[in-house]
């Protein structure tokens, strides 16, 4: 039987934590005298109050969270955090409609980076910081953070970690799940802090530096400028963000081993090698094309190509140039990249490279099986045999992902019927929302935003963003009869 008391307690802790995070926006509001301090304070108090009441409900909890409770905590927790994260927007008057506020809120927490703000630079400083912070919270997952402190509440965290980060590496950094979460967050916090000071040293204001550091390491893409990264013409800033975006797309287990100097374990990762060589190959191809078809010099062609490729593959969504204005072939290439994603166990969204790797290896070996039907031919990743259960899981995931994309595109074409290019806009919006990337195509290109999308479309894309962030199964399993009949 599902223990709803435990679920209520855990969701309460999440909301209390979220409210405390909101309070960190107050110093920026006061310093910049942006006039949003009261709105942020009231939003934080409301969130902490509701979280406290939820936490106190049936205070006695189970010693360990079961599988079903774990999934429900993640789903209910993300929905609750999404709803309360929009309070600062509504209380400050930045947004006056539910559809706009929930879209921006979910886009932040899921690190999608799509926005409905027409003038970002006119938004109060406290709200801008909160907007960036939501991406940082969602980047590694606030629930993974909470796993580190749940034992203090008498609540085990293994099932939460599995549901929250289904793409994480099976190889444990440390045998205890609490220690894994702590190490991941220490790396996450350390890289964010380092990037903040580097950007500040390169000429950004401290406010811009901390905001872009938060959203870079979260692979979120929210910026404090209307032109995104194109506002900062300094090559040093763009190259720095490029490097840290790339790092943010690496499996954090691999990053941990790299920081420990265990480079053999780093290079043993097939996914990491695919990531590096894939980015290099695409960068060379796009750089060559840009150099030939534009009047840009070699350095700018390389910088624009590398930046946008890494930005899209890692699902960060920062914009240094409008790739949809380059050539039709490159526009199509970047559309395909919306379905790629970086490494599993990173803060990036998308399908993830490991799934593509297993799929293509399995497809290639299928030809060999046709020639040798009696042979036992196994797929290996990182020199380990991939079980048939995992292969089936990946194939089902890819099929469901494709079905949702096709069905979602059909719905969005109808909703965006009044757009100049409804078909391209629809498929781009669905692909970028499901993959948590940010920029789309046509009327929703990197130099535009989602403000013109009707309220029904914003709500639908909001659902897709949540589905993509939790990698489909975590949410969809809750709607199956087997979930509720399980013992």
C-alpha positions as CSV (number, residue, x, y, z in Angstrom):
1,X,0.0,0.0,0.0
2,X,1.3,3.4,-0.9
3,X,2.3,5.5,2.1
4,X,0.9,9.0,1.3
5,X,2.2,10.3,4.6
6,X,5.8,9.7,3.5
7,X,5.1,11.4,0.2
8,X,3.6,14.4,1.9
9,X,6.6,14.7,4.3
10,X,9.1,14.5,1.5
11,X,7.3,16.9,-0.8
12,X,7.0,19.2,2.2
13,X,10.8,19.2,2.7
14,X,11.2,20.0,-1.0
15,X,8.9,23.0,-0.8
16,X,10.6,24.3,2.3
17,X,14.0,24.0,0.5
18,X,12.5,25.7,-2.5
19,X,11.3,28.6,-0.4
20,X,14.7,29.0,1.2
21,X,16.3,29.1,-2.3
22,X,13.8,31.9,-3.1
23,X,15.1,34.0,-0.2
24,X,18.6,34.0,-1.8
25,X,17.2,36.3,-4.5
26,X,16.6,39.1,-1.9
27,X,20.1,40.4,-1.7
28,X,20.2,41.0,-5.5
29,X,16.8,42.7,-5.2
30,X,17.9,45.0,-2.4
31,X,21.3,45.8,-4.0
32,X,19.8,46.7,-7.4
33,X,16.8,48.4,-5.8
34,X,14.6,46.6,-8.3
35,X,11.4,46.8,-6.3
36,X,10.6,43.1,-6.3
37,X,11.8,42.2,-2.7
38,X,8.4,42.1,-1.2
39,X,7.0,39.9,-3.9
40,X,9.9,37.4,-3.5
41,X,9.6,37.5,0.3
42,X,5.8,36.7,0.1
43,X,6.4,34.0,-2.4
44,X,9.1,32.4,-0.3
45,X,7.0,32.6,2.9
46,X,4.0,31.1,1.1
47,X,6.1,28.2,-0.2
48,X,7.7,27.5,3.2
49,X,4.3,27.7,4.9
50,X,2.7,25.1,2.6
51,X,5.8,23.0,2.7
52,X,5.8,23.0,6.5
53,X,2.1,21.9,6.6
54,X,2.8,19.2,4.2
55,X,5.9,18.1,6.2
56,X,3.9,17.9,9.4
57,X,1.1,15.8,7.9
58,X,1.4,12.3,9.4
59,X,4.9,13.1,10.7
60,X,5.9,9.5,11.2
61,X,7.5,8.2,8.0
62,X,8.7,4.9,6.7
63,X,12.3,4.1,7.2
64,X,12.8,3.5,3.4
65,X,11.0,4.9,0.5
66,X,9.5,2.2,-1.7
67,X,9.6,2.2,-5.5
68,X,6.1,3.5,-6.0
69,X,6.5,6.2,-3.3
70,X,9.7,7.2,-5.0
71,X,8.1,7.7,-8.4
72,X,5.1,9.6,-6.9
73,X,7.5,11.8,-4.8
74,X,9.4,12.7,-8.0
75,X,6.2,13.4,-10.0
76,X,4.3,15.2,-7.3
77,X,7.4,17.0,-6.1
78,X,8.2,18.4,-9.6
79,X,4.6,19.5,-10.1
80,X,4.5,21.2,-6.7
81,X,7.9,22.9,-7.3
82,X,6.7,24.1,-10.7
83,X,3.6,25.6,-9.3
84,X,5.3,27.4,-6.4
85,X,8.3,28.5,-8.5
86,X,5.9,30.7,-10.5
87,X,4.8,32.7,-7.4
88,X,7.6,35.3,-7.6
89,X,6.6,35.9,-11.3
90,X,2.9,36.4,-10.4
91,X,3.5,38.3,-7.1
92,X,5.8,40.8,-8.8
93,X,3.6,41.3,-11.8
94,X,6.2,40.1,-14.3
95,X,3.5,37.7,-15.6
96,X,-0.2,38.2,-15.2
97,X,-1.5,34.9,-16.7
98,X,-1.1,31.3,-15.4
99,X,0.1,30.0,-18.8
100,X,3.0,32.5,-19.0
101,X,4.0,32.0,-15.4
102,X,3.9,28.1,-15.4
103,X,5.7,28.0,-18.8
104,X,8.6,30.1,-17.5
105,X,8.6,28.2,-14.2
106,X,8.7,24.8,-15.8
107,X,11.2,25.9,-18.5
108,X,13.5,27.0,-15.7
109,X,13.2,23.9,-13.5
110,X,13.5,21.5,-16.5
111,X,16.4,23.5,-17.8
112,X,14.7,23.9,-21.1
113,X,15.5,27.6,-21.4
114,X,12.5,28.6,-23.7
115,X,11.1,31.9,-22.6
116,X,8.0,34.0,-23.0
117,X,9.7,37.2,-21.9
118,X,9.8,39.9,-24.6
119,X,12.2,42.2,-22.7
120,X,14.4,40.2,-20.4
121,X,16.5,43.2,-19.5
122,X,13.5,45.1,-18.1
123,X,12.8,42.3,-15.6
124,X,13.7,43.2,-11.9
125,X,17.1,41.8,-10.8
126,X,15.7,39.6,-8.0
127,X,13.3,37.9,-10.4
128,X,16.1,37.5,-13.0
129,X,18.2,35.8,-10.4
130,X,15.4,33.5,-9.3
131,X,14.8,32.7,-12.9
132,X,18.4,31.5,-13.3
133,X,18.4,29.8,-9.9
134,X,15.4,27.6,-11.0
135,X,17.6,26.2,-13.7
136,X,20.4,25.5,-11.3
137,X,18.1,23.8,-8.9
138,X,16.6,21.7,-11.7
139,X,19.9,21.0,-13.3
140,X,21.2,18.3,-11.0
141,X,17.7,17.9,-9.5
142,X,16.7,19.2,-6.1
143,X,15.5,15.7,-5.2
144,X,19.1,14.4,-5.7
145,X,20.2,17.1,-3.3
146,X,17.6,16.1,-0.8
147,X,18.8,12.5,-1.0
148,X,21.9,13.7,0.8
149,X,20.0,14.9,3.8
150,X,16.9,12.5,3.9
151,X,18.7,10.1,6.2
152,X,18.5,12.9,8.8
153,X,14.8,12.6,8.5
154,X,14.8,8.8,8.7
155,X,14.0,8.4,5.0
156,X,16.1,6.3,2.6
157,X,16.8,7.7,-0.8
158,X,17.8,5.0,-3.3
159,X,14.4,4.9,-5.0
160,X,14.3,8.7,-5.2
161,X,17.7,8.8,-6.9
162,X,16.8,6.1,-9.4
163,X,13.5,7.9,-10.3
164,X,15.1,11.4,-10.5
165,X,18.2,10.4,-12.5
166,X,17.2,7.4,-14.6
167,X,20.1,8.0,-16.9
168,X,22.8,7.9,-14.3
169,X,25.9,5.7,-14.6
170,X,25.5,2.2,-13.0
171,X,29.1,2.5,-11.7
172,X,28.9,3.9,-8.2
173,X,31.2,6.7,-7.2
174,X,30.6,5.6,-3.6
175,X,28.7,2.6,-2.2
176,X,26.2,4.8,-0.3
177,X,23.6,6.7,-2.3
178,X,23.8,9.7,0.1
179,X,27.5,10.0,-0.5
180,X,27.0,9.8,-4.3
181,X,24.5,12.7,-4.2
182,X,26.9,14.8,-2.0
183,X,29.8,14.3,-4.4
184,X,27.8,15.1,-7.4
185,X,26.6,18.3,-5.9
186,X,30.0,19.3,-4.6
187,X,31.3,19.0,-8.2
188,X,28.3,20.9,-9.5
189,X,28.7,23.7,-6.9
190,X,32.4,23.9,-7.4
191,X,32.3,24.2,-11.2
192,X,29.5,26.9,-10.9
193,X,31.6,28.9,-8.4
194,X,34.7,28.6,-10.6
195,X,32.8,29.7,-13.7
196,X,31.3,32.7,-11.9
197,X,34.7,34.1,-11.0
198,X,36.2,33.4,-14.4
199,X,33.3,35.3,-16.2
200,X,33.6,38.1,-13.7
201,X,37.3,38.3,-14.4
202,X,36.7,38.4,-18.1
203,X,34.5,41.6,-17.8
204,X,31.0,40.5,-17.0
205,X,29.3,42.2,-14.1
206,X,29.1,40.0,-11.0
207,X,25.3,39.8,-11.5
208,X,25.7,38.7,-15.1
209,X,28.5,36.3,-14.2
210,X,26.6,34.4,-11.5
211,X,23.5,34.2,-13.5
212,X,25.3,32.8,-16.6
213,X,27.3,30.4,-14.4
214,X,24.1,29.0,-12.8
215,X,22.4,28.5,-16.2
216,X,25.6,27.1,-17.9
217,X,26.3,24.4,-15.4
218,X,22.6,23.5,-15.4
219,X,22.7,23.4,-19.3
220,X,19.6,25.7,-19.0
221,X,20.3,28.6,-21.3
222,X,18.5,31.5,-19.5
223,X,20.4,34.7,-20.0
224,X,20.1,38.2,-18.4
225,X,20.3,39.7,-21.9
226,X,17.7,39.8,-24.7
227,X,20.4,38.8,-27.3
228,X,21.6,35.9,-25.0
229,X,25.4,35.3,-25.4
230,X,25.5,37.2,-28.6
231,X,25.4,40.3,-26.4
232,X,28.9,39.5,-25.1
233,X,31.1,40.0,-28.1
234,X,34.2,38.9,-26.2
235,X,35.6,35.7,-27.7
236,X,37.2,34.9,-24.3
237,X,33.7,34.8,-22.7
238,X,32.2,32.7,-25.5
239,X,35.1,30.2,-25.4
240,X,34.8,30.0,-21.6
241,X,31.1,29.3,-21.7
242,X,31.8,26.8,-24.5
243,X,34.2,24.8,-22.4
244,X,31.9,24.7,-19.3
245,X,28.9,23.8,-21.4
246,X,30.9,20.9,-22.7
247,X,31.9,19.8,-19.2
248,X,28.2,20.1,-18.1
249,X,27.3,17.6,-20.8
250,X,29.7,15.0,-19.4
251,X,28.5,12.2,-17.1
252,X,29.3,13.5,-13.6
253,X,30.8,10.1,-12.7
254,X,33.3,10.6,-15.5
255,X,34.0,14.1,-14.3
256,X,34.6,12.8,-10.8
257,X,37.1,10.3,-12.1
258,X,38.8,13.0,-14.1
259,X,39.1,15.2,-11.1
260,X,40.6,12.3,-9.1
261,X,43.2,11.7,-11.9
262,X,41.8,8.3,-12.9
263,X,42.0,9.0,-16.6
264,X,41.9,5.3,-17.6
265,X,38.4,5.1,-16.2
266,X,37.5,8.3,-18.0
267,X,38.7,7.0,-21.4
268,X,37.0,3.7,-20.8
269,X,33.6,5.4,-21.2
270,X,32.4,4.7,-24.8
271,X,29.8,7.4,-24.4
272,X,32.4,10.0,-23.4
273,X,34.5,9.1,-26.5
274,X,31.4,9.3,-28.7
275,X,30.7,12.7,-27.2
276,X,34.1,14.1,-27.9
277,X,34.5,12.7,-31.4
278,X,31.0,13.7,-32.3
279,X,31.4,17.3,-31.3
280,X,34.8,17.5,-33.1
281,X,33.4,16.0,-36.3
282,X,30.4,18.3,-36.3
283,X,32.5,21.4,-35.5
284,X,34.8,20.8,-38.4
285,X,32.0,20.2,-40.8
286,X,29.9,23.2,-39.8
287,X,33.1,25.5,-39.5
288,X,34.0,24.5,-43.1
289,X,30.5,25.2,-44.4
290,X,30.3,28.6,-42.6
291,X,33.7,29.6,-43.9
292,X,32.7,28.8,-47.4
293,X,29.2,30.3,-47.5
294,X,29.6,33.4,-45.3
295,X,32.0,36.3,-45.1
296,X,33.1,35.3,-41.6
297,X,36.8,34.6,-40.9
298,X,38.0,31.2,-39.9
299,X,38.1,32.0,-36.2
300,X,34.6,33.4,-36.0
301,X,33.3,30.5,-38.2
302,X,34.9,28.0,-35.8
303,X,33.7,29.9,-32.7
304,X,30.1,30.2,-33.9
305,X,30.0,26.6,-35.1
306,X,31.5,25.1,-31.9
307,X,29.5,27.2,-29.6
308,X,26.1,26.4,-31.2
309,X,26.8,22.7,-31.7
310,X,27.8,22.3,-28.0
311,X,24.9,24.5,-26.9
312,X,22.4,22.4,-28.8
313,X,23.8,19.0,-28.0
314,X,24.1,19.7,-24.3
315,X,20.6,21.2,-24.5
316,X,21.9,24.5,-23.0
317,X,20.3,26.6,-25.6
318,X,22.5,29.7,-25.4
319,X,22.6,31.7,-28.6
320,X,25.7,33.3,-30.0
321,X,24.4,33.3,-33.6
322,X,21.2,32.4,-35.4
323,X,21.9,29.0,-36.9
324,X,18.6,28.9,-38.7
325,X,19.8,31.8,-40.9
326,X,23.0,30.0,-42.1
327,X,21.9,27.4,-44.8
328,X,18.9,25.1,-45.1
329,X,21.2,22.1,-44.7
330,X,22.7,23.4,-41.4
331,X,19.1,24.3,-40.2
332,X,18.2,20.7,-40.8
333,X,21.3,19.5,-39.0
334,X,20.6,21.5,-35.9
335,X,17.0,20.2,-35.9
336,X,18.4,16.7,-35.8
337,X,20.7,17.7,-33.0
338,X,17.6,18.6,-30.9
339,X,17.1,14.8,-30.6
340,X,20.6,13.9,-29.5
341,X,21.4,15.1,-26.0
342,X,24.8,14.8,-24.3
343,X,25.9,12.1,-21.8
344,X,23.6,10.3,-19.4
345,X,24.3,11.3,-15.8
346,X,24.9,14.9,-16.8
347,X,22.6,17.9,-16.4
348,X,21.7,17.9,-20.1
349,X,18.3,16.8,-21.5
350,X,17.5,15.0,-24.7
351,X,17.5,11.4,-25.5
352,X,21.2,11.0,-24.4
353,X,24.1,9.6,-26.4
354,X,24.2,6.3,-24.6
355,X,20.8,5.3,-25.9
356,X,21.8,6.2,-29.5
357,X,25.0,4.2,-29.0
358,X,23.2,1.1,-27.8
359,X,20.6,1.5,-30.6
360,X,23.1,1.8,-33.4
361,X,25.3,-1.0,-32.0
362,X,22.3,-3.3,-31.7
363,X,21.1,-2.4,-35.3
364,X,24.6,-3.1,-36.7
365,X,24.9,-6.4,-34.9
366,X,21.4,-7.4,-36.2
367,X,22.9,-7.8,-39.7
368,X,25.6,-10.1,-38.2
369,X,22.9,-12.1,-36.5
370,X,21.1,-12.6,-39.8
371,X,24.2,-14.2,-41.2
372,X,24.9,-16.2,-38.0
373,X,21.5,-17.0,-36.5
374,X,22.8,-19.6,-34.1
375,X,25.6,-17.4,-32.7
376,X,25.3,-15.6,-29.4
377,X,26.2,-12.0,-30.2
378,X,26.2,-9.6,-27.3
379,X,26.4,-5.8,-27.2
380,X,29.2,-4.3,-25.1
381,X,29.4,-0.8,-23.7
382,X,32.5,0.1,-21.6
383,X,33.6,-3.6,-22.1
384,X,30.5,-4.8,-20.2
385,X,27.7,-6.8,-21.8
386,X,24.4,-4.9,-22.1
387,X,21.5,-7.0,-20.9
388,X,18.6,-7.7,-23.1
389,X,16.3,-6.0,-20.6
390,X,18.3,-2.7,-21.0
391,X,18.2,-3.0,-24.8
392,X,14.4,-3.5,-24.7
393,X,14.1,-0.5,-22.3
394,X,16.0,1.7,-24.7
395,X,14.1,0.6,-27.8
396,X,10.8,1.2,-26.0
397,X,12.0,4.6,-24.8
398,X,13.0,5.6,-28.4
399,X,9.7,4.4,-29.8
400,X,7.6,6.3,-27.1
401,X,9.8,9.4,-27.6
402,X,9.1,9.3,-31.4
403,X,5.4,8.7,-30.9
404,X,5.1,11.6,-28.4
405,X,7.0,13.9,-30.9
406,X,4.7,13.0,-33.8
407,X,1.5,13.2,-31.7
408,X,2.7,16.5,-30.1
409,X,3.6,18.0,-33.5
410,X,0.1,17.2,-34.8
411,X,-1.5,19.0,-31.8
412,X,0.9,22.0,-32.1
413,X,0.3,22.4,-35.8
414,X,-3.4,22.9,-35.0
415,X,-2.6,25.3,-32.1
416,X,-0.1,27.4,-34.2
417,X,-2.3,27.5,-37.3
418,X,-2.1,31.3,-37.4
419,X,1.7,31.4,-37.5
420,X,3.5,32.2,-40.7
421,X,5.2,28.8,-40.7
422,X,3.0,26.6,-38.5
423,X,4.5,23.2,-39.5
424,X,8.2,24.1,-38.9
425,X,7.3,26.1,-35.8
426,X,5.2,23.2,-34.4
427,X,7.8,20.4,-34.9
428,X,10.6,22.7,-33.6
429,X,8.6,23.6,-30.5
430,X,7.8,20.0,-29.7
431,X,11.3,18.8,-30.3
432,X,12.9,21.5,-28.3
433,X,10.4,21.2,-25.4
434,X,10.6,17.4,-25.2
435,X,14.4,17.5,-25.4
436,X,14.7,20.5,-23.0
437,X,16.8,22.4,-25.4
438,X,15.2,25.9,-25.8
439,X,15.5,27.4,-29.2
440,X,13.3,26.0,-32.0
441,X,12.7,26.8,-35.7
442,X,10.8,29.2,-38.0
443,X,8.7,31.6,-35.9
444,X,10.3,30.2,-32.7
445,X,13.9,30.4,-33.9
446,X,16.9,31.3,-31.6
447,X,16.3,35.0,-32.1
448,X,12.6,34.7,-31.2
449,X,10.7,33.5,-28.1
450,X,7.5,31.7,-27.2
451,X,5.5,34.7,-26.2
452,X,3.3,34.5,-29.3
453,X,2.3,30.9,-28.6
454,X,-1.4,30.7,-27.5
455,X,-2.1,29.8,-23.8
456,X,-3.2,26.2,-24.7
457,X,0.1,25.7,-26.6
458,X,2.2,27.0,-23.7
459,X,0.4,24.6,-21.3
460,X,0.9,21.7,-23.7
461,X,4.6,22.5,-24.2
462,X,4.9,22.7,-20.4
463,X,3.7,19.1,-20.1
464,X,6.2,18.0,-22.7
465,X,9.0,19.8,-20.9
466,X,8.2,17.8,-17.7
467,X,8.0,14.6,-19.6
468,X,11.4,15.2,-21.2
469,X,13.1,16.2,-18.0
470,X,12.0,13.1,-16.2
471,X,12.7,10.9,-19.2
472,X,9.2,9.8,-20.0
473,X,8.9,6.6,-17.9
474,X,9.0,8.3,-14.5
475,X,5.8,10.2,-15.3
476,X,4.1,7.7,-17.7
477,X,4.4,4.8,-15.3
478,X,2.2,6.6,-12.8
479,X,-0.7,6.5,-15.4
480,X,-0.5,2.7,-15.9
481,X,-2.9,0.3,-14.0
482,X,0.1,-1.9,-13.0
483,X,1.5,1.0,-10.9
484,X,-1.6,1.1,-8.7
485,X,-2.1,-2.6,-8.5
486,X,1.5,-3.4,-7.4
487,X,2.0,-4.7,-3.9
